[in-house]
Amino acid sequence: MPLFHLAISVTNLDESRAFYGGLLGCVEGRSTDSWVDYNFFGHQLTLHLGTPFKAEKTGLVDGVKVPIPHFGAILDMPVWRKLADHLTKVGVDFVLPPCNRFEGKPGEQCTMFFHDPSGNPIEIKGVTAMNEVFET
């Protein structure tokens, strides 16, 4: 499967390193004084110093308003549960705490939303079968 690349703005590289590398466990790649690459769950995420996009809770998904724009990853359920437990244990301030949505329907998934230190919204989904991600 092809890799995805996303470049976003952050306000502080040291805080971002602590968050993406320390808290989320992403492996750091190349960097300069103004940007840093991460292996974000198998995809390339580049953090550049700058002004992050403004995000607002305008997306309505399964009856819940979520921040738009946002980005994230889709993980196998055991990996998702481990990350959700870790983030809950360390006291992450969730926009939407770990939960299940579309229960019993095609595309059933677990999800959680939170912000990075620069305010970028992140959604991490968990699925039991990757081949069901696009089911309707």
C-alpha positions, 0 to 999 in steps of 0.5 A, spaced: 500 500 500 502 506 498 504 511 504 501 517 505 505 524 506 502 530 510 505 536 512 502 541 518 504 547 521 506 547 529 508 552 533 514 549 537 518 543 535 521 541 542 513 540 544 512 537 538 517 532 539 515 530 546 508 529 544 509 525 537 515 522 539 515 521 547 507 521 548 505 517 541 511 513 540 512 515 533 519 515 530 523 521 528 526 521 521 530 527 518 529 534 521 532 541 520 531 547 525 525 549 522 521 542 521 521 534 523 519 528 520 516 522 523 513 515 522 506 516 524 503 509 524 507 507 518 506 514 514 510 520 513 508 526 517 512 533 517 511 538 522 514 545 520 514 551 524 508 556 522 501 557 524 496 551 524 490 551 520 484 553 524 479 548 526 472 548 528 467 543 531 463 543 524 463 535 522 457 531 524 459 524 525 454 519 528 451 524 532 457 527 535 461 534 532 468 533 531 473 538 529 475 540 521 480 539 519 483 533 522 488 528 521 490 521 524 491 514 523 487 507 522 490 502 527 488 494 528 484 494 534 489 491 539 494 497 537 488 502 538 486 499 545 493 499 547 494 507 545 487 509 548 489 506 554 496 509 554 493 516 553 487 515 558 492 513 563 497 519 562 491 524 562 490 526 555 485 532 554 480 528 549 476 532 544 472 525 544 474 520 549 475 513 546 469 510 544 465 505 539 461 508 533 457 505 528 456 499 532 453 493 529 453 497 522 458 496 516 464 500 518 464 499 525 470 503 529 473 505 535 475 512 535 478 518 539 480 525 538 485 529 541 489 535 540 497 536 539 500 542 543 499 546 537 492 545 537 492 540 531 486 535 531 488 528 531 483 522 530 485 515 531 481 510 529 481 502 531 478 497 526 477 489 527 478 488 519 482 493 515 478 491 509 472 494 512 474 501 512 471 503 506 464 499 507 458 502 507 
